[in-house]
């Protein structure tokens, strides 16, 4: 017997290959389908078995204590949190959450741009997962893992990424070798630029097919507010109804389940300046339509002779503010732009471009 050492935990997701049908096991479990994740927080590789347990506590049995208990439904969740996120993690889990990813190669080089946008809710993909605790713990594999949500936020010098995964509940032991992880640097807050444009009353902006990593992609005359932004928080929620997947014929496990109406929010805290305080308050008072872009260029080429650099571009073509609370940081006044992502009738509600050296996701 030997105790299980936590820092040797392993987590592998099939982010390179989506399941062909819900809860159909990925094969093979190798570098063509899977990736090992690293740099996650202590809780991320700890699966939560939120199974349904039923006992005879609510009926008359002639006994004081429980005398019968069953597990009629199985479930598993993995709450993933990467405090200093890398491009590969962003691309794989954002694509899993939003549902659509299209990849473009930088010429013939091992460098790629992945455009990630919301797909049809009933076609949200699912993947497989494997986890092992320590070097001598039991290894389990799981099917039907869907992403409930993601949050991209600042975290001191870096960006943080969180995603909640929900599976079919099917679990069995495994012996597959864990594949190598992708070697990347963390994405830095200081490398990001944030742009704001008032798009009230104009035609929807055009999201470029080849966005710039060095300038704004919002068109017109956007305002660079980067140096006054104190925090960023973008949250997408699929509003999945996982228990709707338990049906006749599915046994202990979930069949496929889908989102209800999806939603997304943005919270952006900006220092107040007397030159534009009234304008910023006006965005809320008049319910202006705004476009926001976060453009992070790491400055590091993916391929030495190429053009793509590790990074991300987050484009929100239309938001409107739901609140603008005042606050202060270090005795300086600030406003928090709190808004919802909207449908501008032309563009996806968000378009996210991630640049890395992985050819494709969820193929």
Beta strands, then each sheet from edge to edge (+ up, - down):
strand 1: 10-13
strand 2: 35-37
strand 3: 52-55
strand 4: 69-73
strand 5: 77-82
strand 6: 99-105
strand 7: 112-118
strand 8: 127-132
strand 9: 139-155
strand 10: 158-166
strand 11: 171-173
strand 12: 192-198
strand 13: 223-224
strand 14: 229-237
strand 15: 263-271
strand 16: 290-301
strand 17: 309-323
strand 18: 326-329
strand 19: 332-341
strand 20: 351-356
sheet 1: 2+ 1- 8+ 9- 10+ 5-
sheet 2: 2+ 1- 8+ 9- 11+
sheet 3: 2+ 1- 8+ 9- 14+ 15- 19+ 17- 16+ 12- 13+
sheet 4: 2+ 1- 8+ 9- 14+ 15- 19+ 18-
sheet 5: 2+ 1- 8+ 9- 14+ 15- 19+ 17- 20+ 7- 6+
sheet 6: 3+ 4-
end
